[in-house]
Amino acid sequence: MNYTFSDNISSVKPSAIREILKMVAANPSIISLSTGSPSNEAIPVEEIHEICEKIFRERPIEALQYSMTEGYPALRETTKKRLHEVFGIDPENNDVIITTGGQQGLYLTPEVLVNRGDTVICESPSFVSGIIAMKTCGANVVGVEMDDEGIRLDKLEEAIRTEKNVKLLYLIPTFQNPRGSTMSLQRRKDVYELCVKNNIIILEDNPYGELRFRGEDIPTIKSMDTEGIVVYNGSYSKVLSAGMRIGFVCAPKPIIQKEIIAKQGGDCHSNIFFQIVVDEFFRHYDVDAHIRKIRGIYRDKCDFMLDCLDKYLDKRVTWTHPDGGLFLWCSLPEGYDSLDFARKAAEKGVAFVPGCSFMVKDDEPCPAFRLNYSTPSKENIERGIKILAEAVDEYLK
Amino acid sequence: MNYTFSDNISSVKPSAIREILKMVAANPSIISLSTGSPSNEAIPVEEIHEICEKIFRERPIEALQYSMTEGYPALRETTKKRLHEVFGIDPENNDVIITTGGQQGLYLTPEVLVNRGDTVICESPSFVSGIIAMKTCGANVVGVEMDDEGIRLDKLEEAIRTEKNVKLLYLIPTFQNPRGSTMSLQRRKDVYELCVKNNIIILEDNPYGELRFRGEDIPTIKSMDTEGIVVYNGSYSKVLSAGMRIGFVCAPKPIIQKEIIAKQGGDCHSNIFFQIVVDEFFRHYDVDAHIRKIRGIYRDKCDFMLDCLDKYLDKRVTWTHPDGGLFLWCSLPEGYDSLDFARKAAEKGVAFVPGCSFMVKDDEPCPAFRLNYSTPSKENIERGIKILAEAVDEYLK
């Protein structure tokens, strides 16, 4: 049979990232600076094991039977409480749905808000799977350039004026993926005002919000949300475990009501066993001490990678200096293509994700690329950056 | 702000089932024959606990870190092998994606195949959350009447002729939800031929396939699929645990390739810890003995409910006699409305799901209702049916 696929799914093309990942998979000696994973050392395995034991002792059936679509009630409360205390989010006018990882929220929100052909604006570059989620919901996804303070306001205004039915603005304001940079307070305020004026919902994705290891916290856009236009997307992947797939959306109640219906059709509910694990961890363990520990791990690795870059890399290459999160963003001089460079570097033994993977237009050329410091050991960070430096020397000469 | 939601999500209206479930939640003394859950006794808690211990001993990081969108490779192989051995499904020309419960497959398949306005035909009545999944993908969902052998062929032909762009036929051929009835072999062959002729993909949903407690197995439609037109949807919810949310889709490779992209945007991957649990269970435990045990539990409870119905219920009410699965389907005489009856019965102390909940058109009146025998204890089955009989006597007099 000749299959005809939906227009929505046909709009997503396989990304250049796959090619690089295949090279890594085929050759385990390649040092990978390409993942988006938290550090293995950051996963509190012993505590999770203890909680699992407790669940098997006290309530295995509850943890293994069907549960509610909107999520385990205790975890919804725990999540609301933490969002209020740490991120200044109003618990009265917002509700929470538990999702199958932060990723599911990135799908549910456009699913309930966007018709095929409506526009979603995002930062350019932005998170690959976020862009895929918007496209598979049928959105016309438009990328808007960033500067050092975040998404550019002039370009954003222009896109709102010229694109069709702009419904949603998808942002990762804090420790952005892939750039690792953070939107300034003033830019957050300006973007919020602009969206209020234009009836545009902001989807504020904050998976790395707990991972600040330097500098002062900047208020979330959601904490400014007196008008009910911000949908806040969060995740327990970077704080506890990514493999369990537990995230959440916090938004005004009418939006959460629609997301519950969408989730009923989408996967019924998220793994209830691990919803209980997360809730138990936040209720009975020293969460702040745990988060201090993982911040320390990331600061240490980030600083080490920055030192290596300073020490080994040609000064024509520039890079961001993150205050948190998992990534930094390196730029070759204008005119070079990081996809071509990534292929050559992988042949030499180091892998990273070329910038074109994070572009809205399929494989739009980009001189920059993303480096991850959370996954590799320090030894591999140093070896990887040394190989990268050699590859740069050959490539730029 | 006044929110404007997508046309897709706006097409799903809250179901009558919610009203009944609210009455149950508000009054714990009501006997519930309304769930779709497996028996608590059917969950192999001890074995799952043992496997969890093994995972924490041997490979906790692998089970708690990010994993692959298409699923844990060993479980994909285990699933293919069992589908080949038990359900006669060709492992060469098909591939498997692991999903977040069977429910996710019911969403991914229309998502990759159906454009807004295309038609999906399903049995009438059919599974509520299946219908929701199709509607939230933008499908024009059309229900086709059933007779004792399954979906009616004449009515199906008519719908194919008259409805716009029929892309997908959604069927639960074995122990159908809500009717508990099974499609005959001849009907399966006829439906398959009709779909081949009309280029229509069949979505064969088989969550209860392992739960036959009487009679001979009837081949799956997928086992006849020489033309690559059948997408087979399965679940480990009824065999191991529903709360873990592990299911799968088995389909021709081009379809699975698209579903992997859709799942990347949808939830990245399913809980990897429990994917390993399922795989370990199927590799190292006596699965056949376990399945014999749960079939025994369901036969016993089903027979007991049938005996109670025979003993207590007015003979103007009729019901199906299932050979497997979780449900039976009771019909009031024509002209009565089971929603109205369900409200009255809940006031008297027994809850079940009125037939209108399973109709494609929102709350279309229906004289029949669904009874579940897997969840309640035998004691509650008898008490529940006694109350039901009293309610019938009052209602029909």
Chai-1 contact restraints between the chains, C-beta under 6 A:
chainA,res_idxA,chainB,res_idxB,connection_type,confidence,min_distance_angstrom,max_distance_angstrom,comment,restraint_id
A,M1,B,E227,contact,1.0,0.0,6.0,A-B,restraint_1
A,M1,B,G228,contact,1.0,0.0,6.0,A-B,restraint_2
A,M1,B,I229,contact,1.0,0.0,6.0,A-B,restraint_3
A,Y3,B,P254,contact,1.0,0.0,6.0,A-B,restraint_4
A,F5,B,V112,contact,1.0,0.0,6.0,A-B,restraint_5
A,F5,B,K258,contact,1.0,0.0,6.0,A-B,restraint_6
A,S6,B,V112,contact,1.0,0.0,6.0,A-B,restraint_7
A,S6,B,L113,contact,1.0,0.0,6.0,A-B,restraint_8
A,S6,B,V114,contact,1.0,0.0,6.0,A-B,restraint_9
A,S6,B,N115,contact,1.0,0.0,6.0,A-B,restraint_10
A,D7,B,N115,contact,1.0,0.0,6.0,A-B,restraint_11
A,I9,B,V112,contact,1.0,0.0,6.0,A-B,restraint_12
A,I9,B,K258,contact,1.0,0.0,6.0,A-B,restraint_13
A,I9,B,A262,contact,1.0,0.0,6.0,A-B,restraint_14
A,V12,B,I261,contact,1.0,0.0,6.0,A-B,restraint_15
A,S37,B,Q65,contact,1.0,0.0,6.0,A-B,restraint_16
A,S37,B,Y66,contact,1.0,0.0,6.0,A-B,restraint_17
A,N40,B,I61,contact,1.0,0.0,6.0,A-B,restraint_18
A,I43,B,L64,contact,1.0,0.0,6.0,A-B,restraint_19
A,V45,B,P60,contact,1.0,0.0,6.0,A-B,restraint_20
A,H49,B,F56,contact,1.0,0.0,6.0,A-B,restraint_21
A,C52,B,C52,contact,1.0,0.0,6.0,A-B,restraint_22
A,F56,B,H49,contact,1.0,0.0,6.0,A-B,restraint_23
A,P60,B,V45,contact,1.0,0.0,6.0,A-B,restraint_24
A,I61,B,N40,contact,1.0,0.0,6.0,A-B,restraint_25
A,L64,B,I43,contact,1.0,0.0,6.0,A-B,restraint_26
A,L64,B,S241,contact,1.0,0.0,6.0,A-B,restraint_27
A,L64,B,G243,contact,1.0,0.0,6.0,A-B,restraint_28
A,Q65,B,S37,contact,1.0,0.0,6.0,A-B,restraint_29
A,Q65,B,A242,contact,1.0,0.0,6.0,A-B,restraint_30
A,Q65,B,G243,contact,1.0,0.0,6.0,A-B,restraint_31
A,Y66,B,S37,contact,1.0,0.0,6.0,A-B,restraint_32
A,Y66,B,A242,contact,1.0,0.0,6.0,A-B,restraint_33
A,S67,B,G243,contact,1.0,0.0,6.0,A-B,restraint_34
A,T100,B,T100,contact,1.0,0.0,6.0,A-B,restraint_35
A,T100,B,D267,contact,1.0,0.0,6.0,A-B,restraint_36
A,G101,B,D267,contact,1.0,0.0,6.0,A-B,restraint_37
A,G101,B,C268,contact,1.0,0.0,6.0,A-B,restraint_38
A,Q103,B,D267,contact,1.0,0.0,6.0,A-B,restraint_39
A,Q103,B,C268,contact,1.0,0.0,6.0,A-B,restraint_40
A,Q104,B,D267,contact,1.0,0.0,6.0,A-B,restraint_41
A,Y107,B,G265,contact,1.0,0.0,6.0,A-B,restraint_42
A,Y107,B,G266,contact,1.0,0.0,6.0,A-B,restraint_43
A,V112,B,F5,contact,1.0,0.0,6.0,A-B,restraint_44
A,V112,B,S6,contact,1.0,0.0,6.0,A-B,restraint_45
A,V112,B,I9,contact,1.0,0.0,6.0,A-B,restraint_46
A,L113,B,S6,contact,1.0,0.0,6.0,A-B,restraint_47
A,V114,B,S6,contact,1.0,0.0,6.0,A-B,restraint_48
A,N115,B,S6,contact,1.0,0.0,6.0,A-B,restraint_49
A,N115,B,D7,contact,1.0,0.0,6.0,A-B,restraint_50
A,S129,B,Q264,contact,1.0,0.0,6.0,A-B,restraint_51
A,I132,B,Q264,contact,1.0,0.0,6.0,A-B,restraint_52
A,I132,B,G265,contact,1.0,0.0,6.0,A-B,restraint_53
A,A133,B,G265,contact,1.0,0.0,6.0,A-B,restraint_54
A,T136,B,A262,contact,1.0,0.0,6.0,A-B,restraint_55
A,T136,B,G265,contact,1.0,0.0,6.0,A-B,restraint_56
A,E227,B,M1,contact,1.0,0.0,6.0,A-B,restraint_57
A,G228,B,M1,contact,1.0,0.0,6.0,A-B,restraint_58
A,I229,B,M1,contact,1.0,0.0,6.0,A-B,restraint_59
A,S241,B,L64,contact,1.0,0.0,6.0,A-B,restraint_60
A,A242,B,Q65,contact,1.0,0.0,6.0,A-B,restraint_61
A,A242,B,Y66,contact,1.0,0.0,6.0,A-B,restraint_62
A,G243,B,L64,contact,1.0,0.0,6.0,A-B,restraint_63
A,G243,B,Q65,contact,1.0,0.0,6.0,A-B,restraint_64
A,G243,B,S67,contact,1.0,0.0,6.0,A-B,restraint_65
A,G243,B,I272,contact,1.0,0.0,6.0,A-B,restraint_66
A,G243,B,F273,contact,1.0,0.0,6.0,A-B,restraint_67
A,M244,B,N271,contact,1.0,0.0,6.0,A-B,restraint_68
A,R245,B,N271,contact,1.0,0.0,6.0,A-B,restraint_69
A,P254,B,Y3,contact,1.0,0.0,6.0,A-B,restraint_70
A,K258,B,F5,contact,1.0,0.0,6.0,A-B,restraint_71
A,K258,B,I9,contact,1.0,0.0,6.0,A-B,restraint_72
A,I261,B,V12,contact,1.0,0.0,6.0,A-B,restraint_73
A,A262,B,I9,contact,1.0,0.0,6.0,A-B,restraint_74
A,A262,B,T136,contact,1.0,0.0,6.0,A-B,restraint_75
A,Q264,B,S129,contact,1.0,0.0,6.0,A-B,restraint_76
A,Q264,B,I132,contact,1.0,0.0,6.0,A-B,restraint_77
A,G265,B,Y107,contact,1.0,0.0,6.0,A-B,restraint_78
A,G265,B,I132,contact,1.0,0.0,6.0,A-B,restraint_79
A,G265,B,A133,contact,1.0,0.0,6.0,A-B,restraint_80
A,G265,B,T136,contact,1.0,0.0,6.0,A-B,restraint_81
A,G266,B,Y107,contact,1.0,0.0,6.0,A-B,restraint_82
A,D267,B,T100,contact,1.0,0.0,6.0,A-B,restraint_83
A,D267,B,G101,contact,1.0,0.0,6.0,A-B,restraint_84
A,D267,B,Q103,contact,1.0,0.0,6.0,A-B,restraint_85
A,D267,B,Q104,contact,1.0,0.0,6.0,A-B,restraint_86
A,C268,B,G101,contact,1.0,0.0,6.0,A-B,restraint_87
A,C268,B,Q103,contact,1.0,0.0,6.0,A-B,restraint_88
A,N271,B,M244,contact,1.0,0.0,6.0,A-B,restraint_89
A,N271,B,R245,contact,1.0,0.0,6.0,A-B,restraint_90
A,N271,B,N271,contact,1.0,0.0,6.0,A-B,restraint_91
A,I272,B,G243,contact,1.0,0.0,6.0,A-B,restraint_92
A,F273,B,G243,contact,1.0,0.0,6.0,A-B,restraint_93
